[in-house]
Amino acid sequence: MFRNRLKYSSRFLFILLIMLACCKQPAGNAAHRNEDDKKYEVLIVQQRWHTGIIFNTRDVDPQIWPEIERYTDRRFVDVGWGDEKFWQVTGDPVGLAARAMLFPTSSVLQVFAFNTQPSRAYGAESRILRIPVSSEQFADLSRFVNDYYLRDEEGNIQRSTVFGEAEHFFLARGKYHLFRTCNTWVARGFKQAGFDVRSFCVLNANQLFRQLRDIPGAEFMQE
């Protein structure tokens, strides 16, 4: 009888140890998932005609967006998409604005890197929305930007030369017009990253910000 009890006790102890080991394994997986789910953030800025996405340069994977390595000496990079001509002229030329809205026109990406805190880098009339994103969402947004460069046959990005070779403006995919603006472009980026936003008929910044501010954790930055 004693031997039988010892035998059953040994079996019970063996099964208990296996169960503990199995219970311990998911904890390790959870820690790994937590590392994979490290939170990032992007900023959406609107300043007069410009609406763009601000990335922290050190968070961007150069395997996804190789050109980010041009800007690693700066903390932030602001990327936007718009009409090639209107965006690069000074003032508010009515003729170019009407042309950009009424007719499909060539587009550019503006990529501008800077060090100043975003809340101080833009004017008092601008607005900046901070949005938390997962590592996967951040990668998708980075890929979205990278895919919008209009590259040559060798895969190189191309500077805009409509007013001489530009420093911050690069030829981009897609035609700009009334129903595809910089606000539409940002909405499309978030939709591609898996957010529940619509991009159709997002024509102005108010329509865009009304959607993005409802993302959990989104908040406006104050200086």
Number of C-alpha atoms within 10 A of each C-alpha: 6 7 8 9 10 11 12 12 12 12 12 12 12 11 12 12 12 12 11 10 11 11 11 11 10 11 11 11 11 11 11 11 11 11 11 12 14 11 14 17 17 18 23 22 26 22 15 11 12 18 27 24 22 23 22 17 21 15 16 19 15 13 9 17 17 12 13 20 13 10 16 16 12 15 16 23 20 20 22 22 31 30 25 25 19 20 21 17 11 7 8 11 10 10 9 15 14 13 16 24 16 13 12 16 17 17 28 28 26 25 20 16 22 16 11 12 11 18 15 10 12 15 12 11 8 14 20 22 20 18 19 18 22 15 17 16 21 22 18 19 27 22 20 20 21 17 14 18 21 20 16 10 7 6 9 11 17 17 20 22 14 10 10 8 12 14 12 15 24 24 22 26 16 19 17 23 21 17 17 22 25 26 28 23 25 26 24 21 22 20 16 17 20 13 15 14 18 14 22 12 14 24 18 17 21 11 15 23 19 10 15 21 15 13 15 10 10 17 16 14 13 11 9
